[in-house]
Amino acid sequence: MPADGYIDYIELPGADIAATKKFYGSVFGWSFTDYGPDYAAFDSAGRQGGFNAERKVVTAGGPLIVLYAADLDGMEAKVKAAGAEIVSRETFEGGRRFHFRDPNGNEIAVWTKAP
């Protein structure tokens, strides 16, 4: 059993469940389990969460989910090719990252370590 305070699950707005599954499945290889037409749970290498169509409003400035990529430039190309908008890029001590908006408008970041 996880300890108190363990981040157990992440749920994001997902107004278009089909587009969401297509995007995250093709870019990151996530798998999904549908729980009715308005909810899809995801598994990302053991990290779990879901997309909820009933939570249609994406709020700017909310929590930021950060994913990792060994090849950041290659991952950015995949994200763009899947139709996501790249909203920023930055370099910082220890690495680089970019932010994108998914098909629902959620802002997600992807980072890599500095060489």
Biopython code that builds the backbone (N, CA, C, O; Angstrom):
import numpy as np
from Bio.PDB.StructureBuilder import StructureBuilder

atoms = [
    (1, "MET", "N", (0.845, -1.182, 0.000)),
    (1, "MET", "CA", (0.000, 0.000, 0.000)),
    (1, "MET", "C", (0.885, 1.237, 0.000)),
    (1, "MET", "O", (1.863, 1.300, 0.745)),
    (2, "PRO", "N", (0.546, 2.232, -0.838)),
    (2, "PRO", "CA", (1.350, 3.459, -0.879)),
    (2, "PRO", "C", (1.264, 4.226, 0.438)),
    (2, "PRO", "O", (0.283, 4.120, 1.173)),
    (3, "ALA", "N", (2.300, 4.990, 0.716)),
    (3, "ALA", "CA", (2.331, 5.836, 1.910)),
    (3, "ALA", "C", (1.446, 7.057, 1.701)),
    (3, "ALA", "O", (1.168, 7.448, 0.568)),
    (4, "ASP", "N", (1.012, 7.650, 2.798)),
    (4, "ASP", "CA", (0.256, 8.892, 2.704)),
    (4, "ASP", "C", (1.054, 9.915, 1.918)),
    (4, "ASP", "O", (2.264, 10.039, 2.109)),
    (5, "GLY", "N", (0.395, 10.643, 1.042)),
    (5, "GLY", "CA", (1.042, 11.677, 0.258)),
    (5, "GLY", "C", (1.598, 11.210, -1.076)),
    (5, "GLY", "O", (2.056, 12.032, -1.869)),
    (6, "TYR", "N", (1.571, 9.901, -1.344)),
    (6, "TYR", "CA", (2.048, 9.348, -2.612)),
    (6, "TYR", "C", (1.149, 9.834, -3.745)),
    (6, "TYR", "O", (-0.076, 9.766, -3.639)),
    (7, "ILE", "N", (1.751, 10.324, -4.830)),
    (7, "ILE", "CA", (0.941, 10.724, -5.984)),
    (7, "ILE", "C", (0.472, 9.440, -6.662)),
    (7, "ILE", "O", (1.263, 8.704, -7.251)),
    (8, "ASP", "N", (-0.816, 9.191, -6.566)),
    (8, "ASP", "CA", (-1.378, 7.914, -6.975)),
    (8, "ASP", "C", (-1.962, 7.934, -8.381)),
    (8, "ASP", "O", (-1.954, 6.908, -9.061)),
    (9, "TYR", "N", (-2.466, 9.075, -8.830)),
    (9, "TYR", "CA", (-3.222, 9.103, -10.082)),
    (9, "TYR", "C", (-3.304, 10.550, -10.538)),
    (9, "TYR", "O", (-3.403, 11.452, -9.706)),
    (10, "ILE", "N", (-3.265, 10.786, -11.829)),
    (10, "ILE", "CA", (-3.391, 12.131, -12.387)),
    (10, "ILE", "C", (-4.586, 12.120, -13.322)),
    (10, "ILE", "O", (-4.676, 11.276, -14.214)),
    (11, "GLU", "N", (-5.504, 13.056, -13.122)),
    (11, "GLU", "CA", (-6.673, 13.150, -13.998)),
    (11, "GLU", "C", (-6.689, 14.520, -14.664)),
    (11, "GLU", "O", (-6.554, 15.550, -14.003)),
    (12, "LEU", "N", (-6.855, 14.512, -15.979)),
    (12, "LEU", "CA", (-6.856, 15.739, -16.769)),
    (12, "LEU", "C", (-8.158, 15.892, -17.536)),
    (12, "LEU", "O", (-8.828, 14.900, -17.822)),
    (13, "PRO", "N", (-8.526, 17.130, -17.874)),
    (13, "PRO", "CA", (-9.669, 17.328, -18.755)),
    (13, "PRO", "C", (-9.402, 16.658, -20.105)),
    (13, "PRO", "O", (-8.275, 16.665, -20.598)),
    (14, "GLY", "N", (-10.440, 16.087, -20.687)),
    (14, "GLY", "CA", (-10.297, 15.395, -21.971)),
    (14, "GLY", "C", (-11.570, 15.470, -22.778)),
    (14, "GLY", "O", (-12.250, 14.460, -22.961)),
    (15, "ALA", "N", (-11.905, 16.651, -23.265)),
    (15, "ALA", "CA", (-13.170, 16.844, -23.974)),
    (15, "ALA", "C", (-13.317, 15.913, -25.172)),
    (15, "ALA", "O", (-14.428, 15.478, -25.477)),
    (16, "ASP", "N", (-12.225, 15.601, -25.852)),
    (16, "ASP", "CA", (-12.267, 14.717, -27.026)),
    (16, "ASP", "C", (-11.455, 13.458, -26.709)),
    (16, "ASP", "O", (-10.251, 13.405, -26.963)),
    (17, "ILE", "N", (-12.118, 12.461, -26.160)),
    (17, "ILE", "CA", (-11.435, 11.238, -25.712)),
    (17, "ILE", "C", (-10.740, 10.522, -26.873)),
    (17, "ILE", "O", (-9.610, 10.059, -26.718)),
    (18, "ALA", "N", (-11.391, 10.424, -28.019)),
    (18, "ALA", "CA", (-10.785, 9.724, -29.164)),
    (18, "ALA", "C", (-9.498, 10.416, -29.608)),
    (18, "ALA", "O", (-8.489, 9.746, -29.829)),
    (19, "ALA", "N", (-9.514, 11.737, -29.741)),
    (19, "ALA", "CA", (-8.317, 12.487, -30.154)),
    (19, "ALA", "C", (-7.223, 12.375, -29.101)),
    (19, "ALA", "O", (-6.040, 12.294, -29.433)),
    (20, "THR", "N", (-7.615, 12.371, -27.849)),
    (20, "THR", "CA", (-6.654, 12.258, -26.751)),
    (20, "THR", "C", (-5.938, 10.919, -26.796)),
    (20, "THR", "O", (-4.712, 10.864, -26.691)),
    (21, "LYS", "N", (-6.698, 9.837, -26.950)),
    (21, "LYS", "CA", (-6.097, 8.501, -27.024)),
    (21, "LYS", "C", (-5.190, 8.375, -28.240)),
    (21, "LYS", "O", (-4.101, 7.807, -28.149)),
    (22, "LYS", "N", (-5.628, 8.893, -29.360)),
    (22, "LYS", "CA", (-4.808, 8.828, -30.580)),
    (22, "LYS", "C", (-3.498, 9.575, -30.373)),
    (22, "LYS", "O", (-2.431, 9.061, -30.709)),
    (23, "PHE", "N", (-3.571, 10.790, -29.820)),
    (23, "PHE", "CA", (-2.375, 11.599, -29.619)),
    (23, "PHE", "C", (-1.396, 10.917, -28.671)),
    (23, "PHE", "O", (-0.251, 10.673, -29.051)),
    (24, "TYR", "N", (-1.813, 10.604, -27.455)),
    (24, "TYR", "CA", (-0.897, 10.044, -26.460)),
    (24, "TYR", "C", (-0.459, 8.624, -26.803)),
    (24, "TYR", "O", (0.654, 8.220, -26.466)),
    (25, "GLY", "N", (-1.314, 7.876, -27.463)),
    (25, "GLY", "CA", (-0.927, 6.533, -27.897)),
    (25, "GLY", "C", (0.139, 6.575, -28.973)),
    (25, "GLY", "O", (1.104, 5.812, -28.924)),
    (26, "SER", "N", (-0.031, 7.478, -29.965)),
    (26, "SER", "CA", (0.928, 7.522, -31.077)),
    (26, "SER", "C", (2.239, 8.189, -30.695)),
    (26, "SER", "O", (3.297, 7.770, -31.163)),
    (27, "VAL", "N", (2.194, 9.212, -29.861)),
    (27, "VAL", "CA", (3.420, 9.937, -29.510)),
    (27, "VAL", "C", (4.191, 9.244, -28.394)),
    (27, "VAL", "O", (5.406, 9.076, -28.501)),
    (28, "PHE", "N", (3.511, 8.839, -27.328)),
    (28, "PHE", "CA", (4.199, 8.316, -26.153)),
    (28, "PHE", "C", (3.999, 6.825, -25.915)),
    (28, "PHE", "O", (4.625, 6.258, -25.020)),
    (29, "GLY", "N", (3.138, 6.177, -26.700)),
    (29, "GLY", "CA", (2.921, 4.741, -26.537)),
    (29, "GLY", "C", (2.078, 4.362, -25.335)),
    (29, "GLY", "O", (2.136, 3.222, -24.874)),
    (30, "TRP", "N", (1.290, 5.307, -24.817)),
    (30, "TRP", "CA", (0.448, 5.005, -23.665)),
    (30, "TRP", "C", (-0.664, 4.052, -24.060)),
    (30, "TRP", "O", (-1.143, 4.078, -25.194)),
    (31, "SER", "N", (-1.071, 3.211, -23.122)),
    (31, "SER", "CA", (-2.220, 2.333, -23.338)),
    (31, "SER", "C", (-3.407, 2.891, -22.551)),
    (31, "SER", "O", (-3.235, 3.655, -21.602)),
    (32, "PHE", "N", (-4.616, 2.493, -22.965)),
    (32, "PHE", "CA", (-5.835, 3.062, -22.391)),
    (32, "PHE", "C", (-6.847, 1.982, -22.046)),
    (32, "PHE", "O", (-6.889, 0.923, -22.673)),
    (33, "THR", "N", (-7.658, 2.268, -21.040)),
    (33, "THR", "CA", (-8.818, 1.471, -20.691)),
    (33, "THR", "C", (-10.000, 2.420, -20.645)),
    (33, "THR", "O", (-9.987, 3.399, -19.898)),
    (34, "ASP", "N", (-11.023, 2.136, -21.441)),
    (34, "ASP", "CA", (-12.208, 2.985, -21.473)),
    (34, "ASP", "C", (-13.161, 2.614, -20.354)),
    (34, "ASP", "O", (-13.410, 1.439, -20.085)),
    (35, "TYR", "N", (-13.687, 3.640, -19.713)),
    (35, "TYR", "CA", (-14.722, 3.486, -18.693)),
    (35, "TYR", "C", (-15.907, 4.334, -19.132)),
    (35, "TYR", "O", (-16.169, 5.395, -18.565)),
    (36, "GLY", "N", (-16.611, 3.860, -20.137)),
    (36, "GLY", "CA", (-17.703, 4.617, -20.722)),
    (36, "GLY", "C", (-17.180, 5.585, -21.776)),
    (36, "GLY", "O", (-15.973, 5.662, -22.006)),
    (37, "PRO", "N", (-18.077, 6.321, -22.413)),
    (37, "PRO", "CA", (-17.678, 7.200, -23.519)),
    (37, "PRO", "C", (-16.961, 8.473, -23.060)),
    (37, "PRO", "O", (-16.353, 9.164, -23.877)),
    (38, "ASP", "N", (-17.027, 8.790, -21.767)),
    (38, "ASP", "CA", (-16.490, 10.061, -21.290)),
    (38, "ASP", "C", (-15.248, 9.933, -20.416)),
    (38, "ASP", "O", (-14.820, 10.911, -19.805)),
    (39, "TYR", "N", (-14.660, 8.726, -20.350)),
    (39, "TYR", "CA", (-13.491, 8.561, -19.496)),
    (39, "TYR", "C", (-12.564, 7.499, -20.071)),
    (39, "TYR", "O", (-12.997, 6.405, -20.430)),
    (40, "ALA", "N", (-11.279, 7.842, -20.150)),
    (40, "ALA", "CA", (-10.259, 6.880, -20.559)),
    (40, "ALA", "C", (-9.118, 6.946, -19.560)),
    (40, "ALA", "O", (-8.504, 7.997, -19.377)),
    (41, "ALA", "N", (-8.835, 5.823, -18.916)),
    (41, "ALA", "CA", (-7.688, 5.736, -18.021)),
    (41, "ALA", "C", (-6.461, 5.421, -18.864)),
    (41, "ALA", "O", (-6.557, 4.727, -19.876)),
    (42, "PHE", "N", (-5.307, 5.932, -18.446)),
    (42, "PHE", "CA", (-4.072, 5.643, -19.182)),
    (42, "PHE", "C", (-3.057, 4.984, -18.276)),
    (42, "PHE", "O", (-3.101, 5.115, -17.053)),
    (43, "ASP", "N", (-2.128, 4.260, -18.918)),
    (43, "ASP", "CA", (-0.980, 3.699, -18.236)),
    (43, "ASP", "C", (0.254, 4.112, -19.014)),
    (43, "ASP", "O", (0.357, 3.860, -20.214)),
    (44, "SER", "N", (1.184, 4.743, -18.328)),
    (44, "SER", "CA", (2.444, 5.180, -18.913)),
    (44, "SER", "C", (3.564, 4.552, -18.110)),
    (44, "SER", "O", (4.068, 5.145, -17.157)),
    (45, "ALA", "N", (3.949, 3.346, -18.501)),
    (45, "ALA", "CA", (5.022, 2.614, -17.815)),
    (45, "ALA", "C", (4.777, 2.531, -16.310)),
    (45, "ALA", "O", (5.687, 2.735, -15.507)),
    (46, "GLY", "N", (3.533, 2.227, -15.946)),
    (46, "GLY", "CA", (3.199, 2.056, -14.550)),
    (46, "GLY", "C", (2.667, 3.306, -13.862)),
    (46, "GLY", "O", (2.129, 3.215, -12.758)),
    (47, "ARG", "N", (2.804, 4.457, -14.482)),
    (47, "ARG", "CA", (2.207, 5.695, -13.954)),
    (47, "ARG", "C", (0.816, 5.781, -14.534)),
    (47, "ARG", "O", (0.633, 5.633, -15.742)),
    (48, "GLN", "N", (-0.165, 6.018, -13.688)),
    (48, "GLN", "CA", (-1.539, 5.951, -14.168)),
    (48, "GLN", "C", (-2.306, 7.231, -13.937)),
    (48, "GLN", "O", (-2.015, 8.015, -13.034)),
    (49, "GLY", "N", (-3.292, 7.410, -14.784)),
    (49, "GLY", "CA", (-4.170, 8.569, -14.684)),
    (49, "GLY", "C", (-5.328, 8.398, -15.630)),
    (49, "GLY", "O", (-5.608, 7.293, -16.095)),
    (50, "GLY", "N", (-6.004, 9.497, -15.916)),
    (50, "GLY", "CA", (-7.147, 9.418, -16.805)),
    (50, "GLY", "C", (-7.470, 10.752, -17.435)),
    (50, "GLY", "O", (-7.010, 11.806, -16.996)),
    (51, "PHE", "N", (-8.269, 10.675, -18.471)),
    (51, "PHE", "CA", (-8.806, 11.844, -19.157)),
    (51, "PHE", "C", (-10.313, 11.792, -19.010)),
    (51, "PHE", "O", (-10.947, 10.787, -19.333)),
    (52, "ASN", "N", (-10.883, 12.890, -18.516)),
    (52, "ASN", "CA", (-12.287, 12.950, -18.177)),
    (52, "ASN", "C", (-12.991, 13.990, -19.042)),
    (52, "ASN", "O", (-12.700, 15.182, -18.935)),
    (53, "ALA", "N", (-13.917, 13.550, -19.900)),
    (53, "ALA", "CA", (-14.635, 14.466, -20.793)),
    (53, "ALA", "C", (-15.580, 15.380, -20.026)),
    (53, "ALA", "O", (-15.960, 16.436, -20.532)),
    (54, "GLU", "N", (-15.960, 14.999, -18.826)),
    (54, "GLU", "CA", (-16.840, 15.859, -18.037)),
    (54, "GLU", "C", (-16.096, 17.067, -17.472)),
    (54, "GLU", "O", (-16.717, 18.056, -17.082)),
    (55, "ARG", "N", (-14.778, 16.986, -17.429)),
    (55, "ARG", "CA", (-13.942, 18.124, -16.988)),
    (55, "ARG", "C", (-13.451, 18.835, -18.237)),
    (55, "ARG", "O", (-12.279, 18.709, -18.592)),
    (56, "LYS", "N", (-14.306, 19.566, -18.901)),
    (56, "LYS", "CA", (-14.010, 20.137, -20.217)),
    (56, "LYS", "C", (-13.158, 21.396, -20.170)),
    (56, "LYS", "O", (-12.534, 21.747, -21.172)),
    (57, "VAL", "N", (-13.116, 22.068, -19.064)),
    (57, "VAL", "CA", (-12.420, 23.345, -18.992)),
    (57, "VAL", "C", (-10.981, 23.134, -18.559)),
    (57, "VAL", "O", (-10.721, 22.559, -17.502)),
    (58, "VAL", "N", (-10.039, 23.603, -19.385)),
    (58, "VAL", "CA", (-8.628, 23.577, -19.038)),
    (58, "VAL", "C", (-8.294, 24.951, -18.485)),
    (58, "VAL", "O", (-8.533, 25.962, -19.145)),
    (59, "THR", "N", (-7.746, 24.997, -17.287)),
    (59, "THR", "CA", (-7.421, 26.254, -16.636)),
    (59, "THR", "C", (-5.951, 26.573, -16.820)),
    (59, "THR", "O", (-5.087, 25.761, -16.488)),
    (60, "ALA", "N", (-5.666, 27.755, -17.348)),
    (60, "ALA", "CA", (-4.276, 28.189, -17.503)),
    (60, "ALA", "C", (-3.645, 28.349, -16.131)),
    (60, "ALA", "O", (-4.285, 28.797, -15.179)),
    (61, "GLY", "N", (-2.376, 27.976, -16.049)),
    (61, "GLY", "CA", (-1.651, 28.149, -14.805)),
    (61, "GLY", "C", (-1.895, 27.060, -13.780)),
    (61, "GLY", "O", (-1.479, 27.195, -12.629)),
    (62, "GLY", "N", (-2.558, 25.985, -14.171)),
    (62, "GLY", "CA", (-2.786, 24.871, -13.253)),
    (62, "GLY", "C", (-1.531, 24.034, -13.106)),
    (62, "GLY", "O", (-0.469, 24.434, -13.583)),
    (63, "PRO", "N", (-1.623, 22.893, -12.462)),
    (63, "PRO", "CA", (-0.460, 22.019, -12.298)),
    (63, "PRO", "C", (0.137, 21.638, -13.656)),
    (63, "PRO", "O", (-0.579, 21.504, -14.648)),
    (64, "LEU", "N", (1.443, 21.469, -13.679)),
    (64, "LEU", "CA", (2.144, 21.106, -14.909)),
    (64, "LEU", "C", (2.676, 19.686, -14.771)),
    (64, "LEU", "O", (3.404, 19.377, -13.828)),
    (65, "ILE", "N", (2.312, 18.833, -15.706)),
    (65, "ILE", "CA", (2.852, 17.476, -15.756)),
    (65, "ILE", "C", (4.076, 17.513, -16.652)),
    (65, "ILE", "O", (4.025, 18.057, -17.755)),
    (66, "VAL", "N", (5.175, 16.938, -16.185)),
    (66, "VAL", "CA", (6.431, 16.945, -16.921)),
    (66, "VAL", "C", (6.814, 15.509, -17.243)),
    (66, "VAL", "O", (6.953, 14.676, -16.347)),
    (67, "LEU", "N", (6.984, 15.228, -18.531)),
    (67, "LEU", "CA", (7.392, 13.910, -19.013)),
    (67, "LEU", "C", (8.872, 13.946, -19.357)),
    (67, "LEU", "O", (9.435, 15.026, -19.536)),
    (68, "TYR", "N", (9.511, 12.792, -19.453)),
    (68, "TYR", "CA", (10.933, 12.715, -19.796)),
    (68, "TYR", "C", (11.103, 12.139, -21.192)),
    (68, "TYR", "O", (10.321, 11.291, -21.623)),
    (69, "ALA", "N", (12.144, 12.608, -21.909)),
    (69, "ALA", "CA", (12.521, 12.035, -23.202)),
    (69, "ALA", "C", (14.040, 12.022, -23.306)),
    (69, "ALA", "O", (14.685, 13.040, -23.057)),
    (70, "ALA", "N", (14.614, 10.887, -23.668)),
    (70, "ALA", "CA", (16.058, 10.794, -23.860)),
    (70, "ALA", "C", (16.481, 11.633, -25.060)),
    (70, "ALA", "O", (17.539, 12.263, -25.033)),
    (71, "ASP", "N", (15.659, 11.648, -26.121)),
    (71, "ASP", "CA", (15.920, 12.434, -27.331)),
    (71, "ASP", "C", (14.863, 13.537, -27.413)),
    (71, "ASP", "O", (13.810, 13.357, -28.025)),
    (72, "LEU", "N", (15.155, 14.672, -26.794)),
    (72, "LEU", "CA", (14.171, 15.749, -26.697)),
    (72, "LEU", "C", (13.776, 16.289, -28.073)),
    (72, "LEU", "O", (12.595, 16.528, -28.325)),
    (73, "ASP", "N", (14.754, 16.485, -28.966)),
    (73, "ASP", "CA", (14.436, 17.010, -30.291)),
    (73, "ASP", "C", (13.569, 16.029, -31.081)),
    (73, "ASP", "O", (12.630, 16.438, -31.765)),
    (74, "GLY", "N", (13.881, 14.748, -30.986)),
    (74, "GLY", "CA", (13.071, 13.739, -31.656)),
    (74, "GLY", "C", (11.659, 13.690, -31.102)),
    (74, "GLY", "O", (10.698, 13.537, -31.856)),
    (75, "MET", "N", (11.527, 13.821, -29.776)),
    (75, "MET", "CA", (10.198, 13.816, -29.166)),
    (75, "MET", "C", (9.419, 15.058, -29.557)),
    (75, "MET", "O", (8.214, 14.978, -29.794)),
    (76, "GLU", "N", (10.085, 16.210, -29.631)),
    (76, "GLU", "CA", (9.387, 17.421, -30.057)),
    (76, "GLU", "C", (8.867, 17.263, -31.483)),
    (76, "GLU", "O", (7.759, 17.700, -31.792)),
    (77, "ALA", "N", (9.657, 16.643, -32.349)),
    (77, "ALA", "CA", (9.210, 16.396, -33.728)),
    (77, "ALA", "C", (7.985, 15.489, -33.748)),
    (77, "ALA", "O", (7.058, 15.730, -34.522)),
    (78, "LYS", "N", (7.962, 14.449, -32.910)),
    (78, "LYS", "CA", (6.798, 13.553, -32.836)),
    (78, "LYS", "C", (5.558, 14.294, -32.345)),
    (78, "LYS", "O", (4.462, 14.113, -32.874)),
    (79, "VAL", "N", (5.746, 15.124, -31.332)),
    (79, "VAL", "CA", (4.633, 15.883, -30.770)),
    (79, "VAL", "C", (4.050, 16.824, -31.823)),
    (79, "VAL", "O", (2.833, 16.912, -31.980)),
    (80, "LYS", "N", (4.928, 17.525, -32.542)),
    (80, "LYS", "CA", (4.463, 18.437, -33.620)),
    (80, "LYS", "C", (3.757, 17.654, -34.717)),
    (80, "LYS", "O", (2.695, 18.060, -35.189)),
    (81, "ALA", "N", (4.346, 16.528, -35.124)),
    (81, "ALA", "CA", (3.758, 15.725, -36.203)),
    (81, "ALA", "C", (2.371, 15.207, -35.824)),
    (81, "ALA", "O", (1.532, 14.982, -36.695)),
    (82, "ALA", "N", (2.134, 15.020, -34.538)),
    (82, "ALA", "CA", (0.826, 14.552, -34.073)),
    (82, "ALA", "C", (-0.173, 15.700, -33.945)),
    (82, "ALA", "O", (-1.327, 15.481, -33.576)),
    (83, "GLY", "N", (0.265, 16.921, -34.248)),
    (83, "GLY", "CA", (-0.649, 18.054, -34.295)),
    (83, "GLY", "C", (-0.686, 18.944, -33.070)),
    (83, "GLY", "O", (-1.529, 19.836, -32.985)),
    (84, "ALA", "N", (0.207, 18.723, -32.120)),
    (84, "ALA", "CA", (0.203, 19.560, -30.917)),
    (84, "ALA", "C", (0.922, 20.884, -31.167)),
    (84, "ALA", "O", (1.842, 20.969, -31.980)),
    (85, "GLU", "N", (0.484, 21.900, -30.457)),
    (85, "GLU", "CA", (1.105, 23.219, -30.520)),
    (85, "GLU", "C", (2.251, 23.277, -29.512)),
    (85, "GLU", "O", (2.050, 22.994, -28.331)),
    (86, "ILE", "N", (3.449, 23.640, -29.969)),
    (86, "ILE", "CA", (4.575, 23.855, -29.062)),
    (86, "ILE", "C", (4.435, 25.280, -28.539)),
    (86, "ILE", "O", (4.380, 26.223, -29.329)),
    (87, "VAL", "N", (4.377, 25.450, -27.231)),
    (87, "VAL", "CA", (4.131, 26.780, -26.673)),
    (87, "VAL", "C", (5.380, 27.437, -26.094)),
    (87, "VAL", "O", (5.409, 28.658, -25.947)),
    (88, "SER", "N", (6.406, 26.666, -25.763)),
    (88, "SER", "CA", (7.650, 27.275, -25.284)),
    (88, "SER", "C", (8.771, 26.249, -25.282)),
    (88, "SER", "O", (8.550, 25.038, -25.300)),
    (89, "ARG", "N", (9.991, 26.789, -25.259)),
    (89, "ARG", "CA", (11.204, 25.980, -25.132)),
    (89, "ARG", "C", (12.097, 26.702, -24.131)),
    (89, "ARG", "O", (12.106, 27.932, -24.073)),
    (90, "GLU", "N", (12.846, 25.936, -23.345)),
    (90, "GLU", "CA", (13.774, 26.577, -22.423)),
    (90, "GLU", "C", (14.953, 25.662, -22.123)),
    (90, "GLU", "O", (14.862, 24.436, -22.196)),
    (91, "THR", "N", (16.061, 26.311, -21.784)),
    (91, "THR", "CA", (17.264, 25.613, -21.341)),
    (91, "THR", "C", (17.521, 26.064, -19.914)),
    (91, "THR", "O", (17.370, 27.243, -19.593)),
    (92, "PHE", "N", (17.905, 25.141, -19.068)),
    (92, "PHE", "CA", (18.166, 25.459, -17.671)),
    (92, "PHE", "C", (19.343, 24.621, -17.209)),
    (92, "PHE", "O", (19.724, 23.652, -17.867)),
    (93, "GLU", "N", (19.915, 24.996, -16.080)),
    (93, "GLU", "CA", (21.021, 24.221, -15.549)),
    (93, "GLU", "C", (20.535, 22.802, -15.311)),
    (93, "GLU", "O", (19.619, 22.578, -14.520)),
    (94, "GLY", "N", (21.130, 21.869, -15.978)),
    (94, "GLY", "CA", (20.727, 20.479, -15.817)),
    (94, "GLY", "C", (19.916, 19.916, -16.969)),
    (94, "GLY", "O", (19.696, 18.706, -17.024)),
    (95, "GLY", "N", (19.454, 20.771, -17.911)),
    (95, "GLY", "CA", (18.702, 20.214, -19.021)),
    (95, "GLY", "C", (17.976, 21.220, -19.891)),
    (95, "GLY", "O", (18.241, 22.422, -19.858)),
    (96, "ARG", "N", (17.051, 20.684, -20.669)),
    (96, "ARG", "CA", (16.211, 21.474, -21.575)),
    (96, "ARG", "C", (14.816, 20.901, -21.528)),
    (96, "ARG", "O", (14.611, 19.752, -21.135)),
    (97, "ARG", "N", (13.841, 21.730, -21.941)),
    (97, "ARG", "CA", (12.485, 21.211, -22.052)),
    (97, "ARG", "C", (11.678, 22.065, -23.025)),
    (97, "ARG", "O", (12.044, 23.189, -23.367)),
    (98, "PHE", "N", (10.559, 21.475, -23.454)),
    (98, "PHE", "CA", (9.571, 22.214, -24.224)),
    (98, "PHE", "C", (8.203, 21.937, -23.633)),
    (98, "PHE", "O", (7.987, 20.925, -22.966)),
    (99, "HIS", "N", (7.277, 22.863, -23.891)),
    (99, "HIS", "CA", (5.896, 22.715, -23.434)),
    (99, "HIS", "C", (5.009, 22.637, -24.673)),
    (99, "HIS", "O", (5.277, 23.294, -25.680)),
    (100, "PHE", "N", (3.951, 21.831, -24.594)),
    (100, "PHE", "CA", (2.994, 21.733, -25.689)),
    (100, "PHE", "C", (1.584, 21.694, -25.133)),
    (100, "PHE", "O", (1.374, 21.450, -23.945)),
    (101, "ARG", "N", (0.615, 21.942, -26.017)),
    (101, "ARG", "CA", (-0.799, 21.802, -25.664)),
    (101, "ARG", "C", (-1.324, 20.547, -26.348)),
    (101, "ARG", "O", (-1.165, 20.374, -27.557)),
    (102, "ASP", "N", (-1.948, 19.675, -25.568)),
    (102, "ASP", "CA", (-2.518, 18.452, -26.126)),
    (102, "ASP", "C", (-3.843, 18.772, -26.830)),
    (102, "ASP", "O", (-4.251, 19.934, -26.847)),
    (103, "PRO", "N", (-4.526, 17.779, -27.409)),
    (103, "PRO", "CA", (-5.769, 18.050, -28.147)),
    (103, "PRO", "C", (-6.868, 18.702, -27.310)),
    (103, "PRO", "O", (-7.810, 19.266, -27.866)),
    (104, "ASN", "N", (-6.763, 18.632, -25.987)),
    (104, "ASN", "CA", (-7.771, 19.220, -25.106)),
    (104, "ASN", "C", (-7.377, 20.594, -24.591)),
    (104, "ASN", "O", (-8.178, 21.261, -23.936)),
    (105, "GLY", "N", (-6.141, 21.031, -24.879)),
    (105, "GLY", "CA", (-5.653, 22.305, -24.382)),
    (105, "GLY", "C", (-4.822, 22.209, -23.125)),
    (105, "GLY", "O", (-4.356, 23.232, -22.623)),
    (106, "ASN", "N", (-4.615, 20.991, -22.588)),
    (106, "ASN", "CA", (-3.761, 20.821, -21.415)),
    (106, "ASN", "C", (-2.314, 21.143, -21.793)),
    (106, "ASN", "O", (-1.829, 20.701, -22.834)),
    (107, "GLU", "N", (-1.631, 21.910, -20.948)),
    (107, "GLU", "CA", (-0.223, 22.176, -21.174)),
    (107, "GLU", "C", (0.610, 21.103, -20.471)),
    (107, "GLU", "O", (0.461, 20.866, -19.272)),
    (108, "ILE", "N", (1.485, 20.462, -21.240)),
    (108, "ILE", "CA", (2.357, 19.388, -20.754)),
    (108, "ILE", "C", (3.789, 19.770, -21.121)),
    (108, "ILE", "O", (4.014, 20.389, -22.162)),
    (109, "ALA", "N", (4.748, 19.414, -20.291)),
    (109, "ALA", "CA", (6.168, 19.674, -20.595)),
    (109, "ALA", "C", (6.890, 18.345, -20.811)),
    (109, "ALA", "O", (6.505, 17.312, -20.262)),
    (110, "VAL", "N", (7.941, 18.399, -21.620)),
    (110, "VAL", "CA", (8.826, 17.246, -21.827)),
    (110, "VAL", "C", (10.243, 17.763, -21.635)),
    (110, "VAL", "O", (10.610, 18.795, -22.196)),
    (111, "TRP", "N", (11.044, 17.046, -20.842)),
    (111, "TRP", "CA", (12.402, 17.506, -20.575)),
    (111, "TRP", "C", (13.418, 16.411, -20.819)),
    (111, "TRP", "O", (13.078, 15.235, -20.942)),
    (112, "THR", "N", (14.700, 16.834, -20.888)),
    (112, "THR", "CA", (15.814, 15.903, -20.964)),
    (112, "THR", "C", (16.962, 16.476, -20.163)),
    (112, "THR", "O", (17.044, 17.688, -19.962)),
    (113, "LYS", "N", (17.850, 15.607, -19.706)),
    (113, "LYS", "CA", (19.034, 16.027, -18.945)),
    (113, "LYS", "C", (20.047, 16.683, -19.863)),
    (113, "LYS", "O", (20.101, 16.383, -21.056)),
    (114, "ALA", "N", (20.852, 17.581, -19.303)),
    (114, "ALA", "CA", (21.957, 18.189, -20.048)),
    (114, "ALA", "C", (23.010, 17.118, -20.354)),
    (114, "ALA", "O", (23.238, 16.218, -19.545)),
    (115, "PRO", "N", (23.645, 17.218, -21.517)),
    (115, "PRO", "CA", (24.676, 16.226, -21.849)),
    (115, "PRO", "C", (25.889, 16.321, -20.949)),
    (115, "PRO", "O", (26.837, 15.552, -21.108)),
]
sb = StructureBuilder()
sb.init_structure("model")
sb.init_model(0)
sb.init_chain("A")
sb.init_seg("    ")
for serial, (resi, resn, name, xyz) in enumerate(atoms, 1):
    if name == "N":
        sb.init_residue(resn, " ", resi, " ")
    sb.init_atom(name, np.array(xyz, "f"), 0.0, 1.0, " ", f" {name:<3s}", serial, name[0])
structure = sb.get_structure()
